[in-house]
Amino acid sequence: MKRNLLVLACALVLGACATAEKPTENPTQTGAQPIAEAQAQDRVDCSSNSDQRSLEIERKPLGCSLVYTKLGRREKVVASDIGPQECMNALSQIRGNLVAAGFRCQ
């Protein structure tokens, strides 16, 4: 009985460790801005008629903050202490949302 339980426990542990690797998405397939292009932009300005919005990555020695300006109000929407990637991803996502809403972004 103990042997059967031990074999079952080992099989469960091995099965849990043998998970398939997550497939990576191609940014062009999801409509997101390519990461290399996003890395080159620390600031994006968007406009729609008289509505002006901006996104700006403020880099820190160990991380970043993403500041979103709307109607003249600056708000920190993302912060990271481990690197700029999270801020770049958020910038790309918000930029895509603004473009989908009819904004022109540069």
N, C-alpha and C positions, 0 to 999 in steps of 0.2 A: 504494500500500500504506500509506504513512504517512498519507495523507488518510483512508483507511478507518479506521485505528486512532484517529485524532483524532476523527472523527465518532462512533465507538463509545464512546470515553472521555467525550465531551461528553454523549452520551445516557445513559450510566450515572450521571454526576454529576447531571444534571437529574432523572433518575428517582429517585435517592436523596433529593433535596431535596423532591420532591413527594409526601411521605407524608401520609396522611389524619390529621386531628386525632382524638385519642382521645376517644371519647364519655365524657361525665361521668355518673357514677352518681348517682342520687337516693338520699340516705341512708335515706329511709324504705323504699325497695325492698330495700336490703341488710340492714335490721334494725339499722343503726348509729344512734347517737344523733345528731340533727341538730347541725351544727357550732355554730349560734347558741346552742343549749342547752348544749353542752359548754363554750363560751367563758364562760358565766355561772358555771360550776362549776370552782373550783380545788381542791375537796376533795369526795370521795365516800366515804361510809361504807357498808359492806355487811355483812350478817349472815345467818347460817344457823344456827339453833339457838344454840349457844354460840360458834360460830366467827365471830370479828370480823375484818374486813379493811378497809383504807382505802387510798385513792389520793389523793395530794396533789401539786399542781403548785407548785413553788417557782420563782417568777419571778425572773429576773436582768435586769440592764440590757439585755443583748443576747441573752437566750435563756431557758432554763428547765431544770428537772430534774423528773422524775416519780418520786416516792417511793412505794413499795408497802409497806404494813405488813401482815405476816401472822404470827400467833403471837407478837406483840410485837416482831418483828424488822423494822427499817426497812431497805429496800434500794432504792438508786437504780436504776431499770430503764430510764430514757430520759434523755438529756441532749442539749440543742441549744444551739448558740452563735449561731443566726441568727434565732431568734424562738420564740414559744410554740406554734406550730401543730403541730409534731411531738409535743409533750407532750400537747396536747389530743386529737390523733388517737389516741395510745396510751392515754390515759385512757378514751376512748370505747370502744376495742377491748377493753381489759381489763374494763371495767364490763360490756360485753355478754357476755363470757365468764363472768363471775361470775353474772350473771342467768341465763344458760343453764344454769349448774350448780346453780341453785336458791337463789341468794342474793337477798336483798332489798336494794336499794341506794337511798340517799337522798343 
